[in-house]
Amino acid sequence: MNQSSFNFGNAIGAWAGSHMVVTQWSYAGLPVLSACFALVGLGLVGLATHFQHRNASKAVPAAVVTHPASARP
């Protein structure tokens, strides 16, 4: 995650909010819109977490390296 994703989110929110004000929703629809954006964001976080855990479980474990002093014949 970097700063440009936050900037993009701000721009999309401002764009969508301006369209809500211009249409029949007016200012009454802005809380509904922001709640929808929050749910979409929560869903994306859940999706990213799912894929992160799925990829971590498929990782091949590293070989176990023993210390030379503990390896006695």
C-alpha positions as CSV (number, residue, x, y, z in Angstrom):
1,M,0.0,0.0,0.0
2,N,1.4,3.4,-0.9
3,Q,0.3,7.0,-0.9
4,S,-1.1,6.9,-4.4
5,S,-3.8,4.4,-3.4
6,F,-5.0,6.8,-0.7
7,N,-5.0,9.6,-3.3
8,F,-7.0,7.5,-5.7
9,G,-9.5,6.6,-3.0
10,N,-9.9,10.3,-2.2
11,A,-10.5,11.2,-5.9
12,I,-13.0,8.4,-6.4
13,G,-14.9,9.4,-3.2
14,A,-15.0,13.1,-4.3
15,W,-16.1,12.1,-7.8
16,A,-18.9,9.8,-6.6
17,G,-20.0,12.3,-4.0
18,S,-20.4,15.0,-6.5
19,H,-22.5,12.8,-8.7
20,M,-24.7,11.9,-5.7
21,V,-25.3,15.6,-4.9
22,V,-26.2,16.4,-8.5
23,T,-28.7,13.6,-8.8
24,Q,-31.9,13.1,-6.9
25,W,-30.1,11.7,-3.9
26,S,-28.7,15.1,-2.9
27,Y,-26.9,15.3,0.4
28,A,-29.0,12.6,2.0
29,G,-27.3,9.9,0.0
30,L,-23.8,10.7,1.0
31,P,-23.8,8.6,4.2
32,V,-25.2,5.7,2.3
33,L,-22.4,6.1,-0.3
34,S,-19.7,6.3,2.3
35,A,-21.0,3.2,4.1
36,C,-20.9,1.4,0.7
37,F,-17.4,2.4,0.2
38,A,-16.4,1.3,3.7
39,L,-18.0,-2.1,3.0
40,V,-16.2,-2.4,-0.3
41,G,-12.9,-1.5,1.4
42,L,-13.5,-4.1,4.1
43,G,-14.3,-6.7,1.5
44,L,-11.0,-5.9,-0.3
45,V,-9.1,-6.2,2.9
46,G,-10.7,-9.6,3.6
47,L,-9.9,-10.8,0.0
48,A,-6.3,-9.7,0.3
49,T,-6.0,-11.5,3.6
50,H,-7.5,-14.6,2.2
51,F,-5.0,-14.7,-0.8
52,Q,-2.1,-13.9,1.5
53,H,-2.9,-16.8,3.8
54,R,-3.6,-19.1,0.9
55,N,-0.2,-18.3,-0.7
56,A,1.6,-18.6,2.6
57,S,0.2,-22.1,3.1
58,K,1.5,-23.2,-0.3
59,A,5.1,-22.1,0.5
60,V,7.7,-24.7,0.6
61,P,9.4,-24.9,4.0
62,A,13.1,-24.2,4.1
63,A,15.5,-27.1,4.7
64,V,16.5,-27.6,8.3
65,V,20.1,-26.6,8.9
66,T,21.8,-28.1,11.9
67,H,24.7,-26.5,13.7
68,P,28.0,-28.3,13.0
69,A,28.7,-28.8,16.7
70,S,25.5,-30.6,17.2
71,A,26.0,-33.0,14.3
72,R,28.0,-35.8,15.9
73,P,28.6,-39.1,14.2
